[in-house]
Amino acid sequence: MIPARMGSQRLANKNLLPLRGEPLIVHAIRKCRDSGLFDEVWVNSEHPAFGELAAREHVRFHRRPEALAGHDATSEAFVLEFLESHDCRFLFQVHSVAPLMTVTDLRGFVAAMMRDECDVLFAVTDEPLEAFCRGEPVNFTLDRKTNSQELEPVRRITWSATAWRRSSYLAAARAGRCATYAGRIQLATVSRLAGHIIKTAEDFAIAEALFDLVQAEARLARPQPRAAAG
C-alpha cells in the first residue's frame, strides 16, 4: 500500500512533485510493482487524481473516505480502514516520500518480515552519535565522555517502509489499543539514503541531487546474466 493525500502542510502536493519527469508517487508505484515482491500493489488516497495515476501504472486504487484525508487524520486510522476493506496476511506500507529506497532495500525488508514472523516491522536508521530528548541524554551519560563507537546507537523509525500482520493490527484496534505498535515488534536497519524522507523543500532537493547516483548504484548491484558458454 502506497499512501498519498493531496494536501500537505509543509510541502504542497509533495506526492505529485516531479522527480526526473515523473510525479514522486509514480517512482514508488513502479518500484513496488516491478520488484515482484508483492501480490498486489495499492495506492491509497482520497483524491481521484491518484486513482488515475494508479490506473495508468496498472496497479490498484483504494479511495479512502474524505474524513481520513485531512492533516489531522492519523495513519493508524487509514491503515485500519484499508485493512478492514481488504483481506491479506501482511500489509507492507511503502511511502512515496522515500524515493532513495531501492528495490534491493525493499527486498531485504520484506525478507526480514517473512523470516522473523513478527507482527510489526519498522525500517530504522541506526544513529551512532550522542542524542538528547527533552534536554536529557538518551544514549550517553553526562558524567563522562564516551567515544562514539562505544555508544548504543539510537534507532530512528524512518517510515520509509513498514509492515504489519493484518490479524494483529485488527485485533488491537478492535480492543481499543494502539494498533500501529501492537504485538511483536522488530526493527530492520536501512541505509540513511533509504531512510531519507521528504517533508520539506530541502529534503526534496537532497533526494533530487542523489537520485541518479542511487539508481546507478542499484543497477550495478543487480545480478548480471551469465554469458552463454561457447
Z-matrix of the N, CA and C atoms (Angstrom, degrees):
N
C 1 1.450
C 2 1.521 1 109.19
N 3 1.326 2 115.40 1 127.91
C 4 1.461 3 121.80 2 177.13
C 5 1.526 4 107.32 3 -110.67
N 6 1.321 5 118.88 4 107.10
C 7 1.465 6 120.47 5 -178.33
C 8 1.522 7 111.33 6 -79.61
N 9 1.318 8 115.32 7 144.21
C 10 1.466 9 120.23 8 178.07
C 11 1.511 10 108.94 9 -157.80
N 12 1.307 11 116.29 10 132.47
C 13 1.457 12 119.75 11 170.61
C 14 1.516 13 108.27 12 -127.21
N 15 1.317 14 115.31 13 156.62
C 16 1.457 15 119.14 14 -173.78
C 17 1.523 16 111.29 15 -73.52
N 18 1.302 17 117.66 16 -36.81
C 19 1.460 18 120.43 17 -177.73
C 20 1.516 19 111.78 18 -80.69
N 21 1.324 20 115.95 19 152.44
C 22 1.457 21 122.16 20 174.83
C 23 1.515 22 108.05 21 -158.43
N 24 1.319 23 116.70 22 129.79
C 25 1.456 24 119.36 23 -174.26
C 26 1.519 25 112.90 24 -77.25
N 27 1.343 26 116.22 25 -42.67
C 28 1.457 27 119.14 26 -173.70
C 29 1.529 28 113.96 27 -88.51
N 30 1.335 29 117.07 28 -32.46
C 31 1.459 30 121.15 29 -178.57
C 32 1.524 31 107.11 30 -139.87
N 33 1.325 32 115.86 31 107.61
C 34 1.467 33 121.18 32 -171.18
C 35 1.527 34 112.15 33 -59.62
N 36 1.333 35 115.34 34 130.88
C 37 1.475 36 122.66 35 174.97
C 38 1.526 37 112.57 36 48.31
N 39 1.319 38 116.00 37 44.97
C 40 1.468 39 119.57 38 -171.83
C 41 1.525 40 112.56 39 -63.04
N 42 1.324 41 118.18 40 -30.35
C 43 1.466 42 119.36 41 -179.63
C 44 1.524 43 112.60 42 -65.75
N 45 1.341 44 116.96 43 -19.52
C 46 1.457 45 121.54 44 -179.28
C 47 1.527 46 112.84 45 -103.81
N 48 1.323 47 117.28 46 2.73
C 49 1.465 48 119.49 47 179.27
C 50 1.528 49 109.78 48 -61.15
N 51 1.327 50 117.27 49 134.61
C 52 1.466 51 119.01 50 -178.33
C 53 1.530 52 112.03 51 -75.12
N 54 1.300 53 115.46 52 128.68
C 55 1.459 54 122.50 53 174.84
C 56 1.523 55 107.04 54 -127.13
N 57 1.305 56 115.89 55 112.94
C 58 1.473 57 122.54 56 -176.31
C 59 1.539 58 111.79 57 52.72
N 60 1.345 59 114.41 58 41.36
C 61 1.458 60 119.42 59 172.95
C 62 1.513 61 115.97 60 88.15
N 63 1.321 62 117.83 61 -1.48
C 64 1.466 63 120.68 62 178.97
C 65 1.521 64 109.90 63 -130.90
N 66 1.351 65 117.70 64 147.12
C 67 1.464 66 119.43 65 175.32
C 68 1.525 67 111.20 66 -56.58
N 69 1.302 68 115.37 67 147.28
C 70 1.467 69 121.35 68 -177.21
C 71 1.523 70 111.60 69 -51.33
N 72 1.327 71 116.83 70 -41.98
C 73 1.463 72 119.53 71 -176.39
C 74 1.524 73 112.06 72 -66.74
N 75 1.322 74 117.96 73 -28.29
C 76 1.465 75 120.43 74 -179.48
C 77 1.527 76 110.45 75 -64.24
N 78 1.327 77 117.16 76 -36.40
C 79 1.463 78 120.00 77 177.37
C 80 1.535 79 110.30 78 -61.90
N 81 1.324 80 116.68 79 -39.62
C 82 1.468 81 120.09 80 178.55
C 83 1.518 82 110.67 81 -68.11
N 84 1.321 83 117.06 82 -41.79
C 85 1.467 84 120.87 83 179.58
C 86 1.527 85 110.26 84 -59.82
N 87 1.311 86 116.49 85 -49.56
C 88 1.460 87 120.01 86 -177.21
C 89 1.528 88 111.60 87 -65.96
N 90 1.318 89 116.06 88 -36.86
C 91 1.470 90 120.24 89 178.45
C 92 1.522 91 110.12 90 -61.76
N 93 1.313 92 116.86 91 -45.97
C 94 1.470 93 120.59 92 -179.38
C 95 1.529 94 111.35 93 -72.11
N 96 1.313 95 116.43 94 -42.35
C 97 1.471 96 121.09 95 -177.46
C 98 1.517 97 111.25 96 -65.64
N 99 1.319 98 117.17 97 -45.43
C 100 1.458 99 120.98 98 -173.24
C 101 1.528 100 113.33 99 -84.79
N 102 1.335 101 116.95 100 -8.53
C 103 1.464 102 119.45 101 -178.62
C 104 1.519 103 112.62 102 -70.49
N 105 1.352 104 116.65 103 -26.24
C 106 1.460 105 120.19 104 -175.90
C 107 1.522 106 113.53 105 73.68
N 108 1.328 107 117.02 106 12.95
C 109 1.463 108 120.74 107 -175.97
C 110 1.523 109 113.57 108 -89.47
N 111 1.326 110 116.74 109 -20.62
C 112 1.458 111 119.71 110 -168.48
C 113 1.524 112 111.72 111 -120.03
N 114 1.325 113 115.34 112 142.95
C 115 1.463 114 120.55 113 177.53
C 116 1.525 115 111.22 114 -68.49
N 117 1.330 116 115.87 115 -37.51
C 118 1.465 117 121.11 116 178.95
C 119 1.526 118 108.23 117 -142.73
N 120 1.314 119 115.85 118 148.33
C 121 1.461 120 121.77 119 174.84
C 122 1.525 121 107.80 120 -121.13
N 123 1.320 122 115.58 121 125.56
C 124 1.465 123 121.89 122 -177.46
C 125 1.527 124 110.11 123 -122.47
N 126 1.315 125 116.25 124 138.28
C 127 1.457 126 122.66 125 165.64
C 128 1.529 127 106.80 126 -97.20
N 129 1.322 128 116.36 127 131.64
C 130 1.463 129 121.72 128 -175.71
C 131 1.535 130 108.63 129 -117.56
N 132 1.332 131 116.13 130 109.69
C 133 1.460 132 120.03 131 -177.72
C 134 1.514 133 110.71 132 -154.03
N 135 1.326 134 114.81 133 163.01
C 136 1.464 135 120.67 134 174.84
C 137 1.520 136 112.11 135 -89.51
N 138 1.346 137 117.72 136 -12.77
C 139 1.461 138 120.72 137 -168.84
C 140 1.529 139 111.41 138 -106.39
N 141 1.331 140 117.46 139 132.41
C 142 1.468 141 120.26 140 -177.10
C 143 1.529 142 113.93 141 -64.20
N 144 1.333 143 117.94 142 -20.13
C 145 1.466 144 119.87 143 178.38
C 146 1.523 145 110.80 144 -59.91
N 147 1.325 146 116.37 145 -35.54
C 148 1.466 147 119.60 146 178.60
C 149 1.526 148 110.68 147 -74.42
N 150 1.327 149 116.38 148 -27.69
C 151 1.455 150 119.74 149 174.31
C 152 1.517 151 111.37 150 -65.45
N 153 1.330 152 116.09 151 -38.25
C 154 1.460 153 120.32 152 177.66
C 155 1.526 154 110.93 153 -65.58
N 156 1.325 155 116.44 154 -40.54
C 157 1.464 156 120.02 155 177.62
C 158 1.526 157 110.82 156 -65.28
N 159 1.330 158 116.32 157 -41.08
C 160 1.461 159 120.21 158 178.83
C 161 1.525 160 110.83 159 -61.27
N 162 1.332 161 116.33 160 -43.88
C 163 1.461 162 120.33 161 179.36
C 164 1.524 163 111.00 162 -63.54
N 165 1.318 164 116.10 163 -41.12
C 166 1.465 165 120.22 164 179.45
C 167 1.524 166 111.76 165 -62.04
N 168 1.333 167 115.27 166 -35.50
C 169 1.463 168 120.65 167 -177.25
C 170 1.530 169 112.41 168 -94.00
N 171 1.329 170 116.93 169 6.13
C 172 1.464 171 122.92 170 174.90
C 173 1.539 172 113.00 171 61.77
N 174 1.337 173 115.04 172 43.12
C 175 1.462 174 120.82 173 170.02
C 176 1.521 175 107.72 174 -125.18
N 177 1.310 176 117.06 175 175.42
C 178 1.461 177 121.09 176 -173.84
C 179 1.534 178 111.47 177 -91.62
N 180 1.327 179 114.54 178 160.55
C 181 1.458 180 120.20 179 -178.25
C 182 1.518 181 110.03 180 -128.66
N 183 1.330 182 115.25 181 128.71
C 184 1.466 183 121.93 182 174.26
C 185 1.525 184 107.19 183 -112.75
N 186 1.333 185 116.02 184 117.17
C 187 1.458 186 119.45 185 179.60
C 188 1.519 187 109.30 186 -92.59
N 189 1.311 188 114.61 187 107.57
C 190 1.470 189 119.46 188 -179.93
C 191 1.531 190 110.26 189 -76.27
N 192 1.327 191 118.25 190 159.09
C 193 1.466 192 121.16 191 178.37
C 194 1.529 193 111.55 192 -63.19
N 195 1.312 194 116.10 193 149.36
C 196 1.464 195 120.93 194 178.57
C 197 1.520 196 111.60 195 -56.48
N 198 1.329 197 116.14 196 -31.86
C 199 1.467 198 119.98 197 -179.04
C 200 1.516 199 112.37 198 -62.82
N 201 1.343 200 117.21 199 -19.64
C 202 1.468 201 121.01 200 -179.66
C 203 1.522 202 111.22 201 -102.79
N 204 1.320 203 116.42 202 22.19
C 205 1.462 204 120.32 203 -176.36
C 206 1.523 205 113.06 204 -112.73
N 207 1.331 206 118.37 205 -12.57
C 208 1.458 207 120.38 206 -177.75
C 209 1.517 208 112.65 207 -75.86
N 210 1.338 209 115.72 208 167.50
C 211 1.462 210 119.62 209 -178.07
C 212 1.528 211 112.26 210 -67.37
N 213 1.338 212 116.12 211 -17.04
C 214 1.461 213 119.24 212 178.84
C 215 1.529 214 112.26 213 -91.45
N 216 1.324 215 117.17 214 -3.47
C 217 1.463 216 120.37 215 177.32
C 218 1.520 217 109.30 216 -76.22
N 219 1.325 218 116.45 217 138.41
C 220 1.454 219 120.30 218 -176.91
C 221 1.523 220 110.91 219 -96.99
N 222 1.324 221 115.10 220 155.13
C 223 1.462 222 119.32 221 175.13
C 224 1.526 223 110.18 222 -63.07
N 225 1.315 224 116.59 223 -32.09
C 226 1.464 225 120.49 224 177.97
C 227 1.531 226 110.40 225 -54.77
N 228 1.328 227 115.90 226 -41.86
C 229 1.466 228 120.44 227 -176.27
C 230 1.523 229 112.05 228 -72.72
N 231 1.339 230 118.44 229 -44.02
C 232 1.469 231 117.45 230 -175.97
C 233 1.527 232 111.85 231 -78.06
N 234 1.333 233 117.44 232 -26.77
C 235 1.474 234 119.02 233 172.65
C 236 1.527 235 109.68 234 -66.46
N 237 1.331 236 116.67 235 -42.96
C 238 1.462 237 120.95 236 178.66
C 239 1.528 238 110.50 237 -60.77
N 240 1.329 239 116.81 238 -46.29
C 241 1.465 240 120.20 239 -179.42
C 242 1.524 241 111.17 240 -60.99
N 243 1.317 242 116.66 241 -38.55
C 244 1.464 243 120.75 242 178.52
C 245 1.522 244 110.69 243 -66.73
N 246 1.324 245 117.24 244 -45.50
C 247 1.472 246 120.81 245 -177.48
C 248 1.522 247 112.06 246 -68.71
N 249 1.312 248 117.04 247 -29.19
C 250 1.463 249 119.61 248 175.38
C 251 1.530 250 111.41 249 -71.67
N 252 1.328 251 116.11 250 -19.09
C 253 1.464 252 120.43 251 -177.10
C 254 1.520 253 113.71 252 -97.34
N 255 1.338 254 117.48 253 -18.75
C 256 1.463 255 120.81 254 -173.00
C 257 1.523 256 110.66 255 -135.08
N 258 1.312 257 115.39 256 130.89
C 259 1.462 258 121.29 257 179.21
C 260 1.526 259 109.46 258 -83.94
N 261 1.302 260 116.33 259 134.26
C 262 1.462 261 121.86 260 176.75
C 263 1.517 262 107.66 261 -165.16
N 264 1.298 263 116.54 262 170.79
C 265 1.469 264 120.76 263 174.53
C 266 1.520 265 110.24 264 -93.30
N 267 1.324 266 115.76 265 -48.48
C 268 1.463 267 121.27 266 178.25
C 269 1.517 268 109.22 267 -126.50
N 270 1.333 269 115.45 268 146.05
C 271 1.453 270 121.66 269 172.33
C 272 1.524 271 108.02 270 -115.93
N 273 1.327 272 115.69 271 124.07
C 274 1.462 273 121.74 272 173.78
C 275 1.522 274 107.72 273 -105.48
N 276 1.316 275 115.38 274 122.49
C 277 1.460 276 120.51 275 177.12
C 278 1.527 277 108.26 276 -102.38
N 279 1.325 278 116.23 277 122.53
C 280 1.460 279 122.00 278 -179.62
C 281 1.520 280 107.56 279 -119.77
N 282 1.314 281 116.89 280 122.63
C 283 1.460 282 120.00 281 -175.11
C 284 1.522 283 111.70 282 -87.82
N 285 1.320 284 114.93 283 137.56
C 286 1.463 285 120.46 284 177.56
C 287 1.519 286 111.69 285 -68.08
N 288 1.329 287 116.91 286 -20.50
C 289 1.463 288 120.47 287 -176.99
C 290 1.529 289 111.98 288 -86.40
N 291 1.339 290 116.43 289 17.68
C 292 1.463 291 121.48 290 173.71
C 293 1.533 292 108.99 291 -122.94
N 294 1.336 293 118.25 292 63.56
C 295 1.470 294 120.39 293 -172.44
C 296 1.518 295 114.38 294 -71.29
N 297 1.330 296 118.12 295 -12.00
C 298 1.459 297 120.28 296 179.69
C 299 1.525 298 112.56 297 -90.16
N 300 1.334 299 116.42 298 -1.35
C 301 1.463 300 120.04 299 172.20
C 302 1.522 301 107.92 300 -78.19
N 303 1.317 302 117.14 301 125.46
C 304 1.464 303 121.75 302 -174.72
C 305 1.527 304 110.86 303 -97.52
N 306 1.326 305 115.40 304 172.40
C 307 1.462 306 120.70 305 175.13
C 308 1.527 307 110.43 306 -60.94
N 309 1.317 308 116.97 307 -36.71
C 310 1.475 309 120.48 308 177.28
C 311 1.518 310 110.34 309 -61.71
N 312 1.334 311 117.01 310 -42.61
C 313 1.471 312 120.28 311 176.53
C 314 1.522 313 110.36 312 -60.94
N 315 1.327 314 115.95 313 -45.25
C 316 1.464 315 120.35 314 -179.93
C 317 1.516 316 111.48 315 -62.29
N 318 1.324 317 116.01 316 -40.61
C 319 1.460 318 120.22 317 -178.59
C 320 1.532 319 110.41 318 -61.21
N 321 1.324 320 116.63 319 -42.79
C 322 1.455 321 120.15 320 177.83
C 323 1.516 322 112.22 321 -65.68
N 324 1.328 323 116.51 322 -37.31
C 325 1.457 324 121.06 323 179.79
C 326 1.522 325 111.42 324 -66.30
N 327 1.329 326 116.31 325 -46.97
C 328 1.464 327 120.63 326 179.50
C 329 1.526 328 110.36 327 -63.24
N 330 1.322 329 116.85 328 -41.13
C 331 1.469 330 120.52 329 179.19
C 332 1.520 331 111.03 330 -61.55
N 333 1.330 332 116.90 331 -37.43
C 334 1.465 333 120.10 332 179.13
C 335 1.519 334 111.27 333 -64.86
N 336 1.333 335 117.03 334 -40.09
C 337 1.466 336 120.07 335 178.67
C 338 1.518 337 111.14 336 -65.45
N 339 1.309 338 117.26 337 -43.54
C 340 1.454 339 120.58 338 -178.21
C 341 1.529 340 111.42 339 -70.43
N 342 1.319 341 116.17 340 -32.47
C 343 1.462 342 120.21 341 -178.50
C 344 1.524 343 111.89 342 -75.60
N 345 1.335 344 116.69 343 -44.36
C 346 1.460 345 120.24 344 -172.71
C 347 1.520 346 113.52 345 -84.91
N 348 1.347 347 117.00 346 -17.09
C 349 1.457 348 121.26 347 178.12
C 350 1.535 349 111.72 348 51.26
N 351 1.337 350 115.43 349 42.70
C 352 1.459 351 119.68 350 179.04
C 353 1.535 352 109.00 351 -88.47
N 354 1.320 353 115.86 352 179.68
C 355 1.462 354 120.80 353 178.03
C 356 1.524 355 112.23 354 -94.32
N 357 1.329 356 115.46 355 -29.24
C 358 1.461 357 121.35 356 -179.23
C 359 1.523 358 108.20 357 -139.43
N 360 1.332 359 116.06 358 136.33
C 361 1.458 360 120.69 359 174.45
C 362 1.518 361 108.61 360 -130.79
N 363 1.330 362 115.54 361 126.13
C 364 1.462 363 121.60 362 178.78
C 365 1.519 364 110.07 363 -112.22
N 366 1.320 365 116.69 364 136.89
C 367 1.459 366 121.34 365 168.58
C 368 1.528 367 107.66 366 -77.36
N 369 1.325 368 116.33 367 130.34
C 370 1.463 369 120.89 368 -178.39
C 371 1.527 370 109.77 369 -132.86
N 372 1.325 371 115.11 370 154.72
C 373 1.459 372 120.61 371 167.03
C 374 1.518 373 107.54 372 -109.53
N 375 1.317 374 115.67 373 138.63
C 376 1.461 375 121.21 374 179.54
C 377 1.526 376 108.61 375 -92.10
N 378 1.324 377 116.01 376 118.66
C 379 1.463 378 122.20 377 -176.99
C 380 1.527 379 109.16 378 -106.41
N 381 1.342 380 118.38 379 100.67
C 382 1.471 381 121.24 380 -173.57
C 383 1.525 382 112.65 381 -88.40
N 384 1.333 383 116.46 382 47.06
C 385 1.452 384 121.11 383 178.36
C 386 1.526 385 109.47 384 -131.06
N 387 1.317 386 115.57 385 162.22
C 388 1.450 387 119.80 386 179.89
C 389 1.528 388 110.82 387 -61.23
N 390 1.331 389 116.04 388 136.57
C 391 1.461 390 120.43 389 -177.91
C 392 1.526 391 110.26 390 -132.82
N 393 1.331 392 114.90 391 141.55
C 394 1.454 393 122.51 392 174.17
C 395 1.522 394 109.25 393 -111.30
N 396 1.321 395 117.14 394 152.12
C 397 1.448 396 123.57 395 168.50
C 398 1.518 397 107.92 396 -140.92
N 399 1.323 398 116.38 397 123.25
C 400 1.471 399 122.39 398 -177.62
C 401 1.526 400 111.95 399 53.85
N 402 1.328 401 114.13 400 38.94
C 403 1.459 402 119.43 401 176.25
C 404 1.505 403 115.49 402 80.68
N 405 1.329 404 117.31 403 0.08
C 406 1.463 405 120.92 404 -178.37
C 407 1.526 406 110.11 405 -113.19
N 408 1.346 407 117.92 406 141.64
C 409 1.461 408 120.24 407 177.83
C 410 1.526 409 111.19 408 -66.71
N 411 1.329 410 115.73 409 139.37
C 412 1.458 411 121.24 410 -177.35
C 413 1.526 412 111.56 411 -96.76
N 414 1.328 413 116.78 412 -49.34
C 415 1.464 414 120.35 413 -172.76
C 416 1.525 415 113.06 414 -122.59
N 417 1.327 416 115.84 415 20.68
C 418 1.467 417 119.81 416 176.67
C 419 1.523 418 108.47 417 -152.37
N 420 1.313 419 116.19 418 171.54
C 421 1.456 420 121.17 419 179.93
C 422 1.516 421 110.14 420 -116.56
N 423 1.326 422 116.41 421 147.34
C 424 1.456 423 121.25 422 177.17
C 425 1.521 424 111.81 423 -80.47
N 426 1.327 425 116.07 424 -3.96
C 427 1.466 426 119.65 425 -177.92
C 428 1.518 427 112.51 426 -77.17
N 429 1.328 428 117.27 427 -23.22
C 430 1.464 429 119.82 428 179.43
C 431 1.521 430 109.73 429 -155.52
N 432 1.353 431 114.65 430 158.31
C 433 1.460 432 120.58 431 176.97
C 434 1.524 433 108.86 432 -86.88
N 435 1.323 434 115.24 433 125.49
C 436 1.461 435 121.54 434 179.62
C 437 1.524 436 109.11 435 -111.06
N 438 1.338 437 116.58 436 138.71
C 439 1.455 438 119.59 437 175.16
C 440 1.526 439 109.87 438 -65.39
N 441 1.332 440 116.08 439 141.87
C 442 1.460 441 120.47 440 -175.16
C 443 1.520 442 112.49 441 -56.94
N 444 1.346 443 116.96 442 -36.84
C 445 1.461 444 119.57 443 -178.22
C 446 1.524 445 112.77 444 -67.88
N 447 1.320 446 117.41 445 -12.94
C 448 1.463 447 121.46 446 178.67
C 449 1.526 448 112.54 447 -94.29
N 450 1.319 449 116.82 448 -6.52
C 451 1.459 450 120.72 449 -176.36
C 452 1.525 451 111.62 450 -77.96
N 453 1.320 452 114.82 451 148.82
C 454 1.461 453 120.62 452 168.15
C 455 1.527 454 106.62 453 -77.46
N 456 1.327 455 119.37 454 120.04
C 457 1.465 456 119.46 455 -174.91
C 458 1.525 457 112.12 456 -67.40
N 459 1.319 458 115.34 457 147.88
C 460 1.458 459 121.48 458 170.60
C 461 1.530 460 106.91 459 -78.58
N 462 1.317 461 116.96 460 130.67
C 463 1.458 462 121.25 461 -176.69
C 464 1.531 463 108.45 462 -104.14
N 465 1.311 464 115.74 463 101.98
C 466 1.462 465 122.32 464 -172.36
C 467 1.523 466 110.79 465 -91.62
N 468 1.335 467 116.54 466 122.34
C 469 1.465 468 120.61 467 175.79
C 470 1.526 469 108.65 468 -68.53
N 471 1.339 470 116.42 469 127.43
C 472 1.458 471 119.65 470 -176.50
C 473 1.524 472 112.98 471 -97.09
N 474 1.329 473 117.70 472 -25.33
C 475 1.463 474 123.72 473 -175.37
C 476 1.527 475 112.71 474 67.09
N 477 1.321 476 118.08 475 7.89
C 478 1.468 477 119.30 476 175.21
C 479 1.521 478 110.51 477 -63.26
N 480 1.320 479 116.20 478 -35.22
C 481 1.469 480 121.89 479 173.39
C 482 1.519 481 108.52 480 -146.37
N 483 1.306 482 115.50 481 139.50
C 484 1.465 483 122.14 482 178.55
C 485 1.520 484 107.31 483 -142.69
N 486 1.324 485 116.85 484 148.56
C 487 1.466 486 120.50 485 177.77
C 488 1.522 487 109.50 486 -135.53
N 489 1.329 488 115.00 487 142.73
C 490 1.462 489 121.35 488 177.94
C 491 1.519 490 110.01 489 -133.23
N 492 1.315 491 116.04 490 146.51
C 493 1.462 492 121.20 491 167.13
C 494 1.529 493 106.84 492 -81.65
N 495 1.307 494 116.76 493 123.27
C 496 1.463 495 120.96 494 -173.24
C 497 1.527 496 111.85 495 -58.46
N 498 1.319 497 117.70 496 -45.49
C 499 1.468 498 120.30 497 -176.04
C 500 1.524 499 111.30 498 -61.85
N 501 1.318 500 117.91 499 -39.43
C 502 1.465 501 121.45 500 -179.55
C 503 1.518 502 111.07 501 -69.63
N 504 1.339 503 115.78 502 -40.18
C 505 1.465 504 120.13 503 -179.97
C 506 1.526 505 110.45 504 -63.04
N 507 1.325 506 116.02 505 -47.81
C 508 1.465 507 119.66 506 -178.34
C 509 1.520 508 111.77 507 -65.97
N 510 1.329 509 116.98 508 -39.40
C 511 1.465 510 120.26 509 -179.76
C 512 1.521 511 110.85 510 -62.40
N 513 1.334 512 116.81 511 -42.64
C 514 1.460 513 120.54 512 179.63
C 515 1.529 514 110.82 513 -66.11
N 516 1.328 515 116.88 514 -44.38
C 517 1.463 516 120.34 515 -179.28
C 518 1.524 517 111.26 516 -62.54
N 519 1.317 518 116.73 517 -42.50
C 520 1.469 519 120.45 518 -178.54
C 521 1.522 520 112.29 519 -70.72
N 522 1.337 521 116.38 520 -20.72
C 523 1.466 522 120.55 521 176.38
C 524 1.523 523 111.97 522 -90.21
N 525 1.342 524 116.36 523 1.67
C 526 1.455 525 120.32 524 178.24
C 527 1.513 526 114.10 525 81.63
N 528 1.342 527 117.38 526 15.32
C 529 1.456 528 121.07 527 179.27
C 530 1.529 529 110.21 528 -99.68
N 531 1.310 530 115.91 529 164.94
C 532 1.462 531 120.40 530 175.04
C 533 1.525 532 108.22 531 -69.17
N 534 1.332 533 116.59 532 119.88
C 535 1.460 534 120.86 533 -175.47
C 536 1.524 535 112.79 534 -85.31
N 537 1.320 536 117.14 535 -25.92
C 538 1.465 537 120.83 536 -176.84
C 539 1.515 538 111.46 537 -58.03
N 540 1.337 539 116.61 538 -36.23
C 541 1.467 540 120.66 539 -176.27
C 542 1.528 541 111.87 540 -114.31
N 543 1.308 542 117.29 541 25.42
C 544 1.466 543 120.62 542 -173.34
C 545 1.523 544 111.41 543 -86.05
N 546 1.335 545 115.47 544 137.00
C 547 1.462 546 120.70 545 173.31
C 548 1.517 547 112.86 546 92.24
N 549 1.313 548 114.67 547 -155.94
C 550 1.471 549 121.72 548 -177.04
C 551 1.524 550 109.26 549 -81.60
N 552 1.321 551 115.93 550 117.38
C 553 1.458 552 122.30 551 -176.62
C 554 1.526 553 109.97 552 -101.71
N 555 1.327 554 115.36 553 134.47
C 556 1.458 555 121.67 554 171.82
C 557 1.521 556 108.54 555 -125.29
N 558 1.328 557 115.34 556 155.64
C 559 1.455 558 121.65 557 179.84
C 560 1.519 559 109.28 558 -119.05
N 561 1.328 560 116.69 559 133.64
C 562 1.458 561 122.29 560 178.50
C 563 1.523 562 108.84 561 -115.69
N 564 1.312 563 115.98 562 116.48
C 565 1.457 564 120.12 563 -178.49
C 566 1.523 565 110.98 564 -72.51
N 567 1.332 566 115.67 565 131.26
C 568 1.465 567 121.79 566 173.40
C 569 1.524 568 107.74 567 -121.86
N 570 1.320 569 115.97 568 164.71
C 571 1.459 570 120.01 569 179.20
C 572 1.528 571 110.16 570 -68.50
N 573 1.321 572 115.38 571 163.59
C 574 1.459 573 118.99 572 177.63
C 575 1.518 574 111.26 573 -63.19
N 576 1.325 575 117.26 574 -30.86
C 577 1.462 576 119.90 575 177.23
C 578 1.524 577 110.40 576 -67.61
N 579 1.335 578 116.82 577 -46.32
C 580 1.468 579 120.40 578 178.66
C 581 1.518 580 111.33 579 -64.15
N 582 1.320 581 116.40 580 -26.86
C 583 1.455 582 120.55 581 -179.49
C 584 1.519 583 114.23 582 -92.71
N 585 1.334 584 116.88 583 5.13
C 586 1.471 585 120.15 584 179.93
C 587 1.525 586 109.72 585 -75.75
N 588 1.325 587 116.70 586 120.76
C 589 1.465 588 123.05 587 -176.72
C 590 1.530 589 109.59 588 -112.81
N 591 1.324 590 115.37 589 135.06
C 592 1.458 591 120.38 590 179.55
C 593 1.523 592 110.15 591 -88.92
N 594 1.327 593 115.26 592 113.83
C 595 1.461 594 121.56 593 174.28
C 596 1.525 595 111.61 594 -123.35
N 597 1.324 596 116.48 595 -23.38
C 598 1.459 597 121.37 596 -176.93
C 599 1.523 598 109.91 597 -130.03
N 600 1.338 599 115.86 598 170.57
C 601 1.467 600 120.46 599 177.09
C 602 1.522 601 110.65 600 -62.17
N 603 1.309 602 117.28 601 -34.70
C 604 1.466 603 120.65 602 177.72
C 605 1.526 604 110.97 603 -64.67
N 606 1.341 605 116.37 604 -42.31
C 607 1.465 606 120.51 605 177.26
C 608 1.526 607 110.79 606 -59.55
N 609 1.334 608 116.00 607 -41.24
C 610 1.463 609 120.01 608 -179.85
C 611 1.521 610 110.69 609 -65.65
N 612 1.323 611 117.06 610 -41.25
C 613 1.462 612 121.16 611 179.92
C 614 1.530 613 110.78 612 -61.99
N 615 1.322 614 116.89 613 -39.23
C 616 1.470 615 120.89 614 177.99
C 617 1.524 616 109.90 615 -64.49
N 618 1.335 617 116.80 616 -46.17
C 619 1.466 618 120.52 617 -179.81
C 620 1.527 619 110.71 618 -63.14
N 621 1.314 620 116.53 619 -41.10
C 622 1.463 621 120.84 620 -179.70
C 623 1.529 622 110.58 621 -63.46
N 624 1.333 623 116.62 622 -40.38
C 625 1.461 624 120.85 623 -178.63
C 626 1.528 625 111.99 624 -67.34
N 627 1.331 626 116.96 625 -31.15
C 628 1.463 627 121.03 626 -174.16
C 629 1.525 628 113.42 627 -100.12
N 630 1.318 629 117.73 628 -9.45
C 631 1.453 630 120.87 629 -170.23
C 632 1.532 631 112.33 630 -59.11
N 633 1.317 632 117.79 631 -49.95
C 634 1.466 633 120.62 632 -177.09
C 635 1.521 634 111.26 633 -63.02
N 636 1.326 635 117.02 634 -39.12
C 637 1.462 636 121.04 635 179.26
C 638 1.521 637 110.80 636 -63.08
N 639 1.330 638 116.35 637 -45.46
C 640 1.460 639 120.78 638 -179.92
C 641 1.525 640 110.55 639 -63.07
N 642 1.336 641 116.87 640 -42.79
C 643 1.459 642 119.85 641 179.70
C 644 1.523 643 111.65 642 -65.10
N 645 1.325 644 117.05 643 -39.11
C 646 1.466 645 120.70 644 178.84
C 647 1.525 646 110.90 645 -64.79
N 648 1.324 647 116.93 646 -42.63
C 649 1.464 648 120.22 647 178.71
C 650 1.525 649 110.64 648 -66.15
N 651 1.322 650 116.85 649 -36.27
C 652 1.468 651 120.23 650 178.93
C 653 1.526 652 110.72 651 -65.09
N 654 1.340 653 116.57 652 -39.16
C 655 1.464 654 119.52 653 178.27
C 656 1.521 655 111.48 654 -65.41
N 657 1.326 656 117.02 655 -39.03
C 658 1.464 657 120.77 656 178.89
C 659 1.516 658 111.81 657 -66.97
N 660 1.357 659 116.10 658 -29.60
C 661 1.466 660 120.35 659 -177.10
C 662 1.526 661 112.81 660 -80.00
N 663 1.329 662 117.39 661 -14.49
C 664 1.462 663 119.67 662 -179.54
C 665 1.520 664 110.58 663 -68.81
N 666 1.334 665 117.52 664 142.63
C 667 1.464 666 120.21 665 176.21
C 668 1.529 667 110.46 666 -60.38
N 669 1.314 668 116.16 667 133.32
C 670 1.450 669 120.87 668 179.63
C 671 1.531 670 110.34 669 -90.79
N 672 1.340 671 117.54 670 140.31
C 673 1.465 672 119.41 671 178.52
C 674 1.533 673 111.87 672 -63.76
N 675 1.311 674 115.04 673 141.17
C 676 1.459 675 119.03 674 -179.69
C 677 1.524 676 110.64 675 -74.39
N 678 1.325 677 115.61 676 142.62
C 679 1.456 678 120.53 677 177.50
C 680 1.540 679 108.99 678 -72.38
N 681 1.306 680 115.32 679 144.38
C 682 1.456 681 119.07 680 178.88
C 683 1.527 682 110.44 681 -67.98
N 684 1.315 683 115.97 682 141.37
C 685 1.457 684 120.01 683 179.65
C 686 1.520 685 109.40 684 -68.84
N 687 1.330 686 116.71 685 136.98
C 688 1.447 687 120.76 686 -179.15
C 689 1.512 688 111.96 687 -98.82
